[in-house]
Every structure is written in C-alpha cells, then in structure tokens.
C-alpha cells in the first residue's frame, strides 16, 4: 500500500478541486451513488463504529421537502444539483458495534451508557465519513458542493422524524458548472496551521 497517487489524481481530489454552487444538467446514475458509498465506507472510524447515514436526495419531490429548511442562498444550489446528500449520523450507532467490531463486541457498552460520549463519537466520526464522501466523489469524477446553512431541527423532523438520524451537513453532488464559481480562495500555509514537536 506504499504506491503514491499521480499528481493528476491529487489535483482531481485536492489541489484543483472546487466547491461548486451551480450544476450542469447532467444526471448522476444510482449505480454511481452505490459505487460512491462502496468506496467511502472503507475510511477509518473509531472502533469501526461507522455512524454516518447518507440520504441522497434526487427527486423533485424530495428536494421540495428540503428547500423550506435551507437558507435562501442555498436554495438554488439544491434546486440545480442532480443529487444532494444529507450527511447525518445514527445516535444509536453503537447497536451495530458487535457486528462491526467483532473482536470486541463489548465495546458497545463504551457508548450505550454514556449519551455525551456517544453523541461526540457520532458527530466526530460522522463528520469524518462526510469528508470521505467528498474525497471519494471527486475520485469517481463527481464534483461536490458542501453546505451548512440549513435548519438542522427542521431537516431532522422532515426526513428523520423517528430520531434515527441526526443531520450534520449537506453536499451537492454532480458535475459542476462554472456559473457563480468564485475565484479559488487562499489557504493557510504550513507555518500558519501546523507545528512539528
């Protein structure tokens, strides 16, 4: 596993990738969404807890349910995107630990009796899995448009009224359009963001 990706691959995933606000009228097939999940699921999570749950919004009906819960600036992003993923997490992710962490099925109890730890673990690892979604999507030729800017309680009530998922962020998926594409923004240098001790 020591092979280094080509510069072209690194450009696609990181250096030249952009966050898109508008989208080409080009569909994303369901098979590609399956392929996306089958790639991102291999990213690591603590105790292999895999708390993320992904809801892929494609239909106009589903978008109409989402739109009332968005900030105004995000409405056009959602309307024009072929797919919008709701990245959330299962607050009772620990019920799957005996299956996902079979060498230590008792690890379920690390979380089941501690709501604060379970919530923190679900949020942290679910966010990681959302980042894996972005990386995997770019690797598969899709563009991404991650968004916060929504009423979390409203989205939870609309799509997950039984409390089985808590939403975290949204991400448009498809083939980006250069319309409304901002100039590339700066990033912090190594010296500004990092230290080696």
Backbone as JSON Lines, residues from 0, in Angstrom:
{"i":0,"aa":"X","n":[0.83,-1.21,0.0],"ca":[0.0,0.0,0.0],"c":[0.86,1.26,0.0]}
{"i":1,"aa":"X","n":[2.09,1.17,-0.53],"ca":[3.0,2.31,-0.47],"c":[3.01,3.13,-1.76]}
{"i":2,"aa":"X","n":[2.22,2.76,-2.74],"ca":[2.21,3.49,-4.01],"c":[1.64,4.88,-3.82]}
{"i":3,"aa":"X","n":[2.25,5.85,-4.46],"ca":[1.79,7.24,-4.37],"c":[0.91,7.55,-5.57]}
{"i":4,"aa":"X","n":[-0.19,8.24,-5.32],"ca":[-1.07,8.64,-6.42],"c":[-0.34,9.62,-7.34]}
{"i":5,"aa":"X","n":[-0.75,9.64,-8.57],"ca":[-0.16,10.57,-9.53],"c":[-0.53,12.0,-9.17]}
{"i":6,"aa":"X","n":[0.26,12.94,-9.69],"ca":[-0.07,14.36,-9.5],"c":[-1.45,14.68,-10.05]}
{"i":7,"aa":"X","n":[-1.8,14.05,-11.18],"ca":[-3.12,14.28,-11.77],"c":[-4.22,13.85,-10.8]}
{"i":8,"aa":"X","n":[-4.06,12.69,-10.18],"ca":[-5.06,12.22,-9.22],"c":[-5.15,13.15,-8.02]}
{"i":9,"aa":"X","n":[-4.01,13.61,-7.52],"ca":[-4.01,14.53,-6.38],"c":[-4.65,15.87,-6.74]}
{"i":10,"aa":"X","n":[-4.43,16.32,-7.98],"ca":[-5.09,17.55,-8.44],"c":[-6.61,17.37,-8.44]}
{"i":11,"aa":"X","n":[-7.07,16.22,-8.94],"ca":[-8.51,15.96,-9.02],"c":[-9.15,15.94,-7.64]}
{"i":12,"aa":"X","n":[-8.48,15.31,-6.7],"ca":[-9.06,15.14,-5.37],"c":[-8.9,16.38,-4.51]}
{"i":13,"aa":"X","n":[-7.74,17.08,-4.64],"ca":[-7.44,18.18,-3.73],"c":[-7.09,19.49,-4.44]}
{"i":14,"aa":"X","n":[-5.97,19.53,-5.12],"ca":[-5.38,20.82,-5.5],"c":[-6.21,21.62,-6.49]}
{"i":15,"aa":"X","n":[-6.86,20.95,-7.43],"ca":[-7.66,21.65,-8.44],"c":[-9.16,21.51,-8.2]}
{"i":16,"aa":"X","n":[-9.54,20.75,-7.2],"ca":[-10.97,20.55,-6.92],"c":[-11.58,21.83,-6.38]}
{"i":17,"aa":"X","n":[-12.84,22.04,-6.69],"ca":[-13.54,23.24,-6.26],"c":[-14.85,22.86,-5.58]}
{"i":18,"aa":"X","n":[-15.37,23.79,-4.79],"ca":[-16.72,23.63,-4.22],"c":[-17.69,24.36,-5.14]}
{"i":19,"aa":"X","n":[-18.62,23.63,-5.72],"ca":[-19.49,24.19,-6.75],"c":[-20.8,24.7,-6.17]}
{"i":20,"aa":"X","n":[-21.27,25.8,-6.77],"ca":[-22.54,26.42,-6.39],"c":[-23.64,26.19,-7.43]}
{"i":21,"aa":"X","n":[-23.24,25.83,-8.65],"ca":[-24.19,25.58,-9.73],"c":[-23.78,24.29,-10.43]}
{"i":22,"aa":"X","n":[-24.74,23.72,-11.15],"ca":[-24.53,22.38,-11.67],"c":[-24.98,22.26,-13.12]}
{"i":23,"aa":"X","n":[-24.27,21.42,-13.87],"ca":[-24.71,21.08,-15.21],"c":[-25.96,20.2,-15.12]}
{"i":24,"aa":"X","n":[-26.78,20.31,-16.16],"ca":[-27.99,19.47,-16.24],"c":[-27.57,18.1,-16.76]}
{"i":25,"aa":"X","n":[-26.98,17.33,-15.88],"ca":[-26.41,16.03,-16.24],"c":[-26.67,15.08,-15.07]}
{"i":26,"aa":"X","n":[-27.4,14.02,-15.29],"ca":[-27.8,13.17,-14.17],"c":[-26.65,12.37,-13.58]}
{"i":27,"aa":"X","n":[-26.83,12.0,-12.33],"ca":[-25.91,11.08,-11.65],"c":[-26.64,9.76,-11.48]}
{"i":28,"aa":"X","n":[-26.19,8.7,-12.13],"ca":[-26.92,7.43,-12.04],"c":[-26.86,6.83,-10.64]}
{"i":29,"aa":"X","n":[-27.92,6.11,-10.3],"ca":[-27.95,5.44,-8.99],"c":[-26.76,4.51,-8.81]}
{"i":30,"aa":"X","n":[-26.33,3.86,-9.89],"ca":[-25.19,2.94,-9.79],"c":[-23.93,3.66,-9.33]}
{"i":31,"aa":"X","n":[-23.78,4.92,-9.73],"ca":[-22.6,5.69,-9.31],"c":[-22.71,6.07,-7.83]}
{"i":32,"aa":"X","n":[-23.92,6.33,-7.37],"ca":[-24.12,6.61,-5.94],"c":[-23.77,5.38,-5.11]}
{"i":33,"aa":"X","n":[-24.17,4.2,-5.58],"ca":[-23.78,2.96,-4.9],"c":[-22.26,2.81,-4.89]}
{"i":34,"aa":"X","n":[-21.63,3.09,-6.01],"ca":[-20.18,2.99,-6.12],"c":[-19.5,3.97,-5.16]}
{"i":35,"aa":"X","n":[-20.07,5.16,-5.05],"ca":[-19.55,6.17,-4.13],"c":[-19.56,5.66,-2.7]}
{"i":36,"aa":"X","n":[-20.69,5.13,-2.26],"ca":[-20.75,4.62,-0.89],"c":[-19.79,3.45,-0.7]}
{"i":37,"aa":"X","n":[-19.73,2.57,-1.69],"ca":[-18.87,1.39,-1.57],"c":[-17.39,1.75,-1.5]}
{"i":38,"aa":"X","n":[-17.03,2.96,-1.91],"ca":[-15.67,3.44,-1.76],"c":[-15.47,4.16,-0.42]}
{"i":39,"aa":"X","n":[-16.35,5.09,-0.11],"ca":[-16.16,5.9,1.1],"c":[-16.25,5.08,2.38]}
{"i":40,"aa":"X","n":[-16.98,3.98,2.36],"ca":[-17.2,3.2,3.59],"c":[-15.91,2.62,4.16]}
{"i":41,"aa":"X","n":[-14.84,2.57,3.35],"ca":[-13.58,2.0,3.83],"c":[-12.75,2.99,4.63]}
{"i":42,"aa":"X","n":[-13.14,4.24,4.69],"ca":[-12.41,5.2,5.53],"c":[-12.53,4.83,7.0]}
{"i":43,"aa":"X","n":[-11.47,5.06,7.79],"ca":[-11.49,4.63,9.18],"c":[-12.39,5.46,10.08]}
{"i":44,"aa":"X","n":[-12.98,4.79,11.06],"ca":[-13.7,5.43,12.16],"c":[-13.3,4.73,13.45]}
{"i":45,"aa":"X","n":[-13.45,5.43,14.57],"ca":[-13.02,4.85,15.83],"c":[-13.86,3.63,16.17]}
{"i":46,"aa":"X","n":[-13.18,2.55,16.57],"ca":[-13.83,1.26,16.85],"c":[-14.7,0.81,15.67]}
{"i":47,"aa":"X","n":[-14.33,1.25,14.47],"ca":[-15.08,0.91,13.26],"c":[-16.58,1.15,13.44]}
{"i":48,"aa":"X","n":[-16.91,2.25,14.12],"ca":[-18.31,2.47,14.52],"c":[-19.23,2.89,13.38]}
{"i":49,"aa":"X","n":[-18.67,3.45,12.3],"ca":[-19.44,3.77,11.09],"c":[-20.79,4.42,11.39]}
{"i":50,"aa":"X","n":[-20.81,5.57,12.09],"ca":[-22.1,6.15,12.48],"c":[-22.85,6.87,11.38]}
{"i":51,"aa":"X","n":[-22.18,7.23,10.28],"ca":[-22.84,8.06,9.26],"c":[-23.97,7.32,8.58]}
{"i":52,"aa":"X","n":[-24.99,8.08,8.26],"ca":[-26.09,7.62,7.43],"c":[-26.26,8.68,6.34]}
{"i":53,"aa":"X","n":[-26.39,8.24,5.1],"ca":[-26.43,9.14,3.95],"c":[-27.79,9.04,3.28]}
{"i":54,"aa":"X","n":[-28.43,10.17,3.12],"ca":[-29.7,10.24,2.4],"c":[-29.45,11.03,1.12]}
{"i":55,"aa":"X","n":[-29.61,10.38,-0.01],"ca":[-29.33,11.0,-1.3],"c":[-30.64,11.51,-1.91]}
{"i":56,"aa":"X","n":[-30.75,12.82,-1.99],"ca":[-31.96,13.48,-2.5],"c":[-31.8,13.68,-4.0]}
{"i":57,"aa":"X","n":[-32.67,13.02,-4.78],"ca":[-32.61,13.17,-6.24],"c":[-33.92,13.71,-6.81]}
{"i":58,"aa":"X","n":[-35.04,13.28,-6.29],"ca":[-36.33,13.61,-6.9],"c":[-36.73,15.05,-6.58]}
{"i":59,"aa":"X","n":[-37.53,15.62,-7.46],"ca":[-38.04,16.97,-7.21],"c":[-38.9,17.0,-5.94]}
{"i":60,"aa":"X","n":[-39.64,15.93,-5.72],"ca":[-40.48,15.86,-4.52],"c":[-39.63,15.93,-3.26]}
{"i":61,"aa":"X","n":[-38.52,15.18,-3.22],"ca":[-37.65,15.2,-2.05],"c":[-36.97,16.56,-1.89]}
{"i":62,"aa":"X","n":[-36.56,17.16,-3.01],"ca":[-35.96,18.49,-2.94],"c":[-36.97,19.51,-2.39]}
{"i":63,"aa":"X","n":[-38.22,19.37,-2.8],"ca":[-39.26,20.28,-2.29],"c":[-39.44,20.16,-0.78]}
{"i":64,"aa":"X","n":[-39.18,18.99,-0.24],"ca":[-39.25,18.8,1.21],"c":[-38.05,19.44,1.9]}
{"i":65,"aa":"X","n":[-36.91,19.46,1.23],"ca":[-35.68,20.0,1.81],"c":[-35.63,21.53,1.75]}
{"i":66,"aa":"X","n":[-36.11,22.1,0.65],"ca":[-35.93,23.52,0.38],"c":[-36.46,24.44,1.49]}
{"i":67,"aa":"X","n":[-37.62,24.16,2.12],"ca":[-38.07,25.08,3.16],"c":[-37.14,25.2,4.37]}
{"i":68,"aa":"X","n":[-36.2,24.3,4.49],"ca":[-35.3,24.28,5.64],"c":[-33.93,24.88,5.33]}
{"i":69,"aa":"X","n":[-33.77,25.44,4.12],"ca":[-32.49,25.98,3.7],"c":[-32.43,27.49,3.89]}
{"i":70,"aa":"X","n":[-31.21,27.99,4.12],"ca":[-31.0,29.42,3.97],"c":[-31.22,29.78,2.5]}
{"i":71,"aa":"X","n":[-31.67,30.99,2.26],"ca":[-32.03,31.4,0.9],"c":[-30.89,31.2,-0.09]}
{"i":72,"aa":"X","n":[-29.66,31.47,0.34],"ca":[-28.52,31.35,-0.58],"c":[-28.3,29.92,-1.06]}
{"i":73,"aa":"X","n":[-28.81,28.94,-0.32],"ca":[-28.58,27.55,-0.7],"c":[-29.71,26.95,-1.54]}
{"i":74,"aa":"X","n":[-30.8,27.68,-1.71],"ca":[-31.94,27.13,-2.43],"c":[-31.58,26.8,-3.87]}
{"i":75,"aa":"X","n":[-30.94,27.72,-4.58],"ca":[-30.61,27.47,-5.98],"c":[-29.57,26.36,-6.1]}
{"i":76,"aa":"X","n":[-28.67,26.27,-5.11],"ca":[-27.67,25.2,-5.13],"c":[-28.34,23.83,-5.08]}
{"i":77,"aa":"X","n":[-29.36,23.72,-4.24],"ca":[-30.07,22.45,-4.1],"c":[-30.96,22.19,-5.32]}
{"i":78,"aa":"X","n":[-31.64,23.22,-5.79],"ca":[-32.53,23.03,-6.95],"c":[-31.77,22.57,-8.18]}
{"i":79,"aa":"X","n":[-30.56,23.08,-8.38],"ca":[-29.84,22.77,-9.61],"c":[-28.97,21.52,-9.49]}
{"i":80,"aa":"X","n":[-28.73,21.03,-8.29],"ca":[-27.85,19.86,-8.12],"c":[-28.58,18.58,-8.52]}
{"i":81,"aa":"X","n":[-27.94,17.7,-9.27],"ca":[-28.56,16.42,-9.59],"c":[-28.84,15.59,-8.34]}
{"i":82,"aa":"X","n":[-27.95,15.69,-7.35],"ca":[-28.1,14.95,-6.1],"c":[-27.66,15.85,-4.96]}
{"i":83,"aa":"X","n":[-28.38,15.79,-3.85],"ca":[-27.95,16.44,-2.62],"c":[-27.93,15.38,-1.53]}
{"i":84,"aa":"X","n":[-26.77,15.19,-0.93],"ca":[-26.64,14.22,0.16],"c":[-26.88,14.93,1.48]}
{"i":85,"aa":"X","n":[-27.72,14.33,2.3],"ca":[-27.79,14.71,3.71],"c":[-26.86,13.77,4.45]}
{"i":86,"aa":"X","n":[-25.79,14.34,5.0],"ca":[-24.86,13.53,5.77],"c":[-25.28,13.65,7.23]}
{"i":87,"aa":"X","n":[-25.64,12.53,7.8],"ca":[-26.07,12.51,9.19],"c":[-25.43,11.36,9.92]}
{"i":88,"aa":"X","n":[-25.85,11.16,11.17],"ca":[-25.33,10.03,11.93],"c":[-26.44,9.41,12.75]}
{"i":89,"aa":"X","n":[-26.27,8.14,13.01],"ca":[-27.22,7.37,13.82],"c":[-26.82,7.54,15.28]}
{"i":90,"aa":"X","n":[-27.66,8.16,16.11],"ca":[-27.28,8.36,17.51],"c":[-27.13,7.05,18.28]}
{"i":91,"aa":"X","n":[-27.69,5.97,17.76],"ca":[-27.53,4.66,18.4],"c":[-26.64,3.75,17.55]}
{"i":92,"aa":"X","n":[-25.62,4.38,16.93],"ca":[-24.67,3.64,16.11],"c":[-24.08,2.44,16.85]}
{"i":93,"aa":"X","n":[-23.99,2.56,18.16],"ca":[-23.32,1.53,18.97],"c":[-24.04,0.19,18.92]}
{"i":94,"aa":"X","n":[-25.32,0.18,18.53],"ca":[-26.02,-1.1,18.43],"c":[-25.44,-2.0,17.34]}
{"i":95,"aa":"X","n":[-24.69,-1.41,16.39],"ca":[-24.06,-2.19,15.32],"c":[-22.63,-2.6,15.65]}
{"i":96,"aa":"X","n":[-22.11,-2.16,16.79],"ca":[-20.71,-2.45,17.12],"c":[-20.42,-3.95,17.22]}
{"i":97,"aa":"X","n":[-21.29,-4.76,17.81],"ca":[-20.97,-6.2,17.84],"c":[-20.74,-6.8,16.45]}
{"i":98,"aa":"X","n":[-21.43,-6.26,15.45],"ca":[-21.24,-6.7,14.07],"c":[-20.0,-6.09,13.43]}
{"i":99,"aa":"X","n":[-19.76,-4.8,13.7],"ca":[-18.7,-4.06,13.03],"c":[-17.34,-4.17,13.72]}
{"i":100,"aa":"X","n":[-17.35,-4.54,14.98],"ca":[-16.12,-4.62,15.78],"c":[-16.11,-5.97,16.5]}
{"i":101,"aa":"X","n":[-16.18,-7.07,15.71],"ca":[-16.5,-8.38,16.29],"c":[-15.45,-8.92,17.26]}
{"i":102,"aa":"X","n":[-14.22,-8.44,17.19],"ca":[-13.21,-8.94,18.13],"c":[-13.4,-8.37,19.53]}
{"i":103,"aa":"X","n":[-14.27,-7.33,19.65],"ca":[-14.59,-6.78,20.97],"c":[-16.04,-6.29,20.97]}
{"i":104,"aa":"X","n":[-16.99,-7.22,20.89],"ca":[-18.39,-6.8,20.83],"c":[-18.85,-6.04,22.07]}
{"i":105,"aa":"X","n":[-18.15,-6.22,23.19],"ca":[-18.49,-5.48,24.4],"c":[-18.22,-4.0,24.3]}
{"i":106,"aa":"X","n":[-17.52,-3.57,23.22],"ca":[-17.28,-2.14,23.03],"c":[-18.58,-1.36,22.88]}
{"i":107,"aa":"X","n":[-19.67,-2.06,22.58],"ca":[-20.98,-1.38,22.53],"c":[-21.24,-0.62,23.82]}
{"i":108,"aa":"X","n":[-20.86,-1.21,24.94],"ca":[-21.16,-0.61,26.24],"c":[-20.31,0.63,26.53]}
{"i":109,"aa":"X","n":[-19.23,0.83,25.76],"ca":[-18.48,2.07,25.92],"c":[-19.37,3.28,25.67]}
{"i":110,"aa":"X","n":[-20.32,3.1,24.77],"ca":[-21.14,4.22,24.31],"c":[-22.59,4.16,24.78]}
{"i":111,"aa":"X","n":[-23.13,2.95,24.93],"ca":[-24.57,2.82,25.17],"c":[-25.0,3.42,26.51]}
{"i":112,"aa":"X","n":[-24.08,3.5,27.46],"ca":[-24.44,4.06,28.76],"c":[-23.97,5.48,28.97]}
{"i":113,"aa":"X","n":[-23.46,6.13,27.92],"ca":[-22.89,7.48,28.04],"c":[-23.35,8.31,26.84]}
{"i":114,"aa":"X","n":[-24.46,9.02,27.01],"ca":[-25.03,9.79,25.89],"c":[-24.07,10.85,25.37]}
{"i":115,"aa":"X","n":[-23.31,11.49,26.28],"ca":[-22.38,12.53,25.84],"c":[-21.28,11.94,24.97]}
{"i":116,"aa":"X","n":[-20.7,10.83,25.41],"ca":[-19.65,10.19,24.62],"c":[-20.19,9.67,23.3]}
{"i":117,"aa":"X","n":[-21.37,9.09,23.34],"ca":[-21.98,8.58,22.1],"c":[-22.23,9.71,21.11]}
{"i":118,"aa":"X","n":[-22.76,10.82,21.6],"ca":[-23.04,11.96,20.71],"c":[-21.77,12.55,20.13]}
{"i":119,"aa":"X","n":[-20.75,12.69,20.96],"ca":[-19.47,13.22,20.49],"c":[-18.84,12.28,19.46]}
{"i":120,"aa":"X","n":[-18.9,10.99,19.73],"ca":[-18.32,9.99,18.83],"c":[-19.06,9.97,17.5]}
{"i":121,"aa":"X","n":[-20.39,10.01,17.56],"ca":[-21.19,10.01,16.33],"c":[-20.89,11.24,15.49]}
{"i":122,"aa":"X","n":[-20.8,12.41,16.14],"ca":[-20.55,13.64,15.4],"c":[-19.16,13.64,14.78]}
{"i":123,"aa":"X","n":[-18.15,13.29,15.57],"ca":[-16.78,13.32,15.07],"c":[-16.59,12.35,13.91]}
{"i":124,"aa":"X","n":[-16.99,11.11,14.12],"ca":[-16.77,10.09,13.11],"c":[-17.71,10.24,11.92]}
{"i":125,"aa":"X","n":[-18.92,10.74,12.17],"ca":[-19.83,11.02,11.07],"c":[-19.32,12.14,10.18]}
{"i":126,"aa":"X","n":[-18.68,13.14,10.8],"ca":[-18.08,14.22,10.01],"c":[-16.92,13.69,9.19]}
{"i":127,"aa":"X","n":[-16.11,12.82,9.79],"ca":[-15.04,12.16,9.03],"c":[-15.61,11.44,7.81]}
{"i":128,"aa":"X","n":[-16.68,10.7,8.01],"ca":[-17.25,9.96,6.89],"c":[-17.83,10.89,5.83]}
{"i":129,"aa":"X","n":[-18.32,12.05,6.24],"ca":[-18.75,13.04,5.26],"c":[-17.59,13.55,4.42]}
{"i":130,"aa":"X","n":[-16.42,13.72,5.06],"ca":[-15.23,14.12,4.31],"c":[-14.8,13.0,3.35]}
{"i":131,"aa":"X","n":[-14.92,11.75,3.81],"ca":[-14.6,10.65,2.9],"c":[-15.53,10.67,1.68]}
{"i":132,"aa":"X","n":[-16.78,11.04,1.9],"ca":[-17.72,11.13,0.77],"c":[-17.2,12.13,-0.27]}
{"i":133,"aa":"X","n":[-16.73,13.28,0.18],"ca":[-16.24,14.29,-0.75],"c":[-15.02,13.78,-1.51]}
{"i":134,"aa":"X","n":[-14.09,13.17,-0.8],"ca":[-12.88,12.65,-1.46],"c":[-13.24,11.54,-2.45]}
{"i":135,"aa":"X","n":[-14.1,10.62,-2.02],"ca":[-14.5,9.52,-2.91],"c":[-15.25,10.04,-4.12]}
{"i":136,"aa":"X","n":[-16.14,11.01,-3.92],"ca":[-16.89,11.56,-5.05],"c":[-15.95,12.17,-6.09]}
{"i":137,"aa":"X","n":[-14.98,12.95,-5.63],"ca":[-14.03,13.55,-6.55],"c":[-13.21,12.48,-7.27]}
{"i":138,"aa":"X","n":[-12.83,11.43,-6.54],"ca":[-12.06,10.34,-7.15],"c":[-12.85,9.63,-8.24]}
{"i":139,"aa":"X","n":[-14.19,9.66,-8.13],"ca":[-15.05,9.0,-9.11],"c":[-15.54,9.95,-10.2]}
{"i":140,"aa":"X","n":[-14.99,11.16,-10.24],"ca":[-15.33,12.09,-11.31],"c":[-16.49,13.01,-11.02]}
{"i":141,"aa":"X","n":[-16.99,13.0,-9.79],"ca":[-18.08,13.9,-9.41],"c":[-17.51,15.16,-8.77]}
{"i":142,"aa":"X","n":[-18.24,16.24,-8.89],"ca":[-17.94,17.47,-8.17],"c":[-18.82,17.56,-6.94]}
{"i":143,"aa":"X","n":[-18.39,18.39,-6.0],"ca":[-19.09,18.5,-4.71],"c":[-19.36,19.95,-4.37]}
{"i":144,"aa":"X","n":[-20.42,20.16,-3.62],"ca":[-20.76,21.47,-3.09],"c":[-21.26,21.34,-1.67]}
{"i":145,"aa":"X","n":[-20.34,21.19,-0.68],"ca":[-20.79,21.04,0.7],"c":[-21.43,22.31,1.23]}
{"i":146,"aa":"X","n":[-22.43,22.13,2.07],"ca":[-23.2,23.26,2.62],"c":[-23.53,23.01,4.09]}
{"i":147,"aa":"X","n":[-23.47,24.09,4.9],"ca":[-24.18,24.09,6.17],"c":[-25.46,24.87,5.88]}
{"i":148,"aa":"X","n":[-25.7,26.0,6.45],"ca":[-26.78,26.87,6.0],"c":[-28.14,26.24,5.88]}
{"i":149,"aa":"X","n":[-28.56,25.48,6.92],"ca":[-29.9,24.9,6.91],"c":[-30.37,24.74,8.36]}
{"i":150,"aa":"X","n":[-31.66,24.58,8.5],"ca":[-32.27,24.39,9.82],"c":[-32.17,22.91,10.17]}
{"i":151,"aa":"X","n":[-31.23,22.59,11.04],"ca":[-30.98,21.19,11.36],"c":[-32.22,20.53,11.97]}
{"i":152,"aa":"X","n":[-32.86,21.21,12.9],"ca":[-34.04,20.62,13.54],"c":[-35.15,20.38,12.52]}
{"i":153,"aa":"X","n":[-35.3,21.31,11.57],"ca":[-36.31,21.14,10.54],"c":[-36.02,19.97,9.63]}
{"i":154,"aa":"X","n":[-34.76,19.82,9.22],"ca":[-34.38,18.69,8.36],"c":[-34.55,17.38,9.11]}
{"i":155,"aa":"X","n":[-34.15,17.36,10.37],"ca":[-34.32,16.14,11.16],"c":[-35.79,15.75,11.26]}
{"i":156,"aa":"X","n":[-36.64,16.73,11.53],"ca":[-38.07,16.44,11.68],"c":[-38.69,16.0,10.36]}
{"i":157,"aa":"X","n":[-38.25,16.59,9.26],"ca":[-38.82,16.27,7.94],"c":[-38.39,14.9,7.44]}
{"i":158,"aa":"X","n":[-37.12,14.58,7.59],"ca":[-36.6,13.36,6.99],"c":[-36.38,12.22,7.98]}
{"i":159,"aa":"X","n":[-36.2,12.56,9.25],"ca":[-35.9,11.52,10.25],"c":[-36.74,11.73,11.51]}
{"i":160,"aa":"X","n":[-38.06,11.72,11.35],"ca":[-38.93,12.07,12.49],"c":[-38.85,11.09,13.65]}
{"i":161,"aa":"X","n":[-38.35,9.87,13.38],"ca":[-38.22,8.89,14.46],"c":[-36.91,9.05,15.24]}
{"i":162,"aa":"X","n":[-36.1,10.04,14.87],"ca":[-34.85,10.28,15.58],"c":[-33.73,9.31,15.23]}
{"i":163,"aa":"X","n":[-33.92,8.53,14.17],"ca":[-32.92,7.52,13.82],"c":[-31.66,8.11,13.21]}
{"i":164,"aa":"X","n":[-31.72,9.36,12.74],"ca":[-30.58,10.04,12.15],"c":[-30.59,11.49,12.63]}
{"i":165,"aa":"X","n":[-29.41,12.02,12.89],"ca":[-29.24,13.44,13.19],"c":[-28.4,14.04,12.07]}
{"i":166,"aa":"X","n":[-28.95,15.03,11.37],"ca":[-28.25,15.62,10.23],"c":[-27.03,16.42,10.7]}
{"i":167,"aa":"X","n":[-26.03,16.49,9.81],"ca":[-24.79,17.2,10.1],"c":[-24.55,18.29,9.06]}
{"i":168,"aa":"X","n":[-24.42,17.9,7.79],"ca":[-24.28,18.88,6.72],"c":[-24.83,18.3,5.43]}
{"i":169,"aa":"X","n":[-24.92,19.15,4.43],"ca":[-25.43,18.77,3.11],"c":[-24.29,18.85,2.1]}
{"i":170,"aa":"X","n":[-24.43,18.08,1.02],"ca":[-23.42,18.16,-0.03],"c":[-24.06,17.91,-1.39]}
{"i":171,"aa":"X","n":[-24.01,18.92,-2.25],"ca":[-24.43,18.74,-3.63],"c":[-23.43,17.85,-4.35]}
{"i":172,"aa":"X","n":[-23.95,16.99,-5.21],"ca":[-23.12,16.07,-5.99],"c":[-23.56,16.1,-7.44]}
{"i":173,"aa":"X","n":[-22.6,16.12,-8.33],"ca":[-22.93,16.13,-9.75],"c":[-21.73,16.58,-10.55]}
{"i":174,"aa":"X","n":[-22.03,17.34,-11.6],"ca":[-20.99,17.83,-12.49],"c":[-21.09,19.35,-12.48]}
{"i":175,"aa":"X","n":[-20.09,19.98,-11.9],"ca":[-20.16,21.4,-11.61],"c":[-20.18,22.27,-12.84]}
{"i":176,"aa":"X","n":[-20.85,23.42,-12.7],"ca":[-20.87,24.46,-13.73],"c":[-20.01,25.62,-13.23]}
{"i":177,"aa":"X","n":[-19.33,26.29,-14.14],"ca":[-18.51,27.43,-13.75],"c":[-19.33,28.67,-13.46]}
{"i":178,"aa":"X","n":[-20.63,28.61,-13.71],"ca":[-21.51,29.73,-13.34],"c":[-21.47,29.92,-11.83]}
{"i":179,"aa":"X","n":[-21.27,31.17,-11.41],"ca":[-21.22,31.5,-9.99],"c":[-20.08,30.79,-9.25]}
{"i":180,"aa":"X","n":[-19.03,30.42,-9.98],"ca":[-17.88,29.8,-9.34],"c":[-16.92,30.9,-8.9]}
{"i":181,"aa":"X","n":[-16.67,30.97,-7.61],"ca":[-15.81,32.02,-7.06],"c":[-14.36,31.75,-7.43]}
{"i":182,"aa":"X","n":[-13.54,32.8,-7.49],"ca":[-12.1,32.57,-7.64],"c":[-11.6,31.68,-6.5]}
{"i":183,"aa":"X","n":[-10.58,30.91,-6.79],"ca":[-10.05,30.0,-5.77],"c":[-9.56,30.8,-4.57]}
{"i":184,"aa":"X","n":[-9.96,30.39,-3.4],"ca":[-9.65,31.12,-2.17],"c":[-8.34,30.62,-1.57]}
{"i":185,"aa":"X","n":[-7.67,31.49,-0.82],"ca":[-6.38,31.08,-0.25],"c":[-6.54,30.07,0.88]}
{"i":186,"aa":"X","n":[-5.46,29.42,1.22],"ca":[-5.39,28.51,2.36],"c":[-4.24,28.94,3.24]}
{"i":187,"aa":"X","n":[-4.27,28.53,4.49],"ca":[-3.18,28.82,5.4],"c":[-1.93,28.03,4.99]}
{"i":188,"aa":"X","n":[-0.79,28.64,5.2],"ca":[0.47,27.95,4.93],"c":[0.74,26.93,6.05]}
{"i":189,"aa":"X","n":[1.74,26.06,5.79],"ca":[2.13,25.07,6.81],"c":[2.5,25.79,8.12]}
{"i":190,"aa":"X","n":[3.26,26.84,8.01],"ca":[3.71,27.54,9.22],"c":[2.57,28.18,10.0]}
{"i":191,"aa":"X","n":[1.52,28.56,9.31],"ca":[0.37,29.18,9.98],"c":[-0.55,28.16,10.64]}
{"i":192,"aa":"X","n":[-0.57,26.94,10.11],"ca":[-1.55,25.96,10.57],"c":[-0.95,24.77,11.29]}
{"i":193,"aa":"X","n":[0.36,24.6,11.22],"ca":[0.96,23.34,11.68],"c":[2.17,23.6,12.56]}
{"i":194,"aa":"X","n":[2.47,22.6,13.37],"ca":[3.74,22.58,14.08],"c":[4.18,21.13,14.18]}
{"i":195,"aa":"X","n":[5.46,20.93,14.22],"ca":[6.04,19.61,14.43],"c":[6.8,19.66,15.75]}
{"i":196,"aa":"X","n":[6.41,18.83,16.68],"ca":[7.03,18.85,18.02],"c":[7.92,17.64,18.21]}
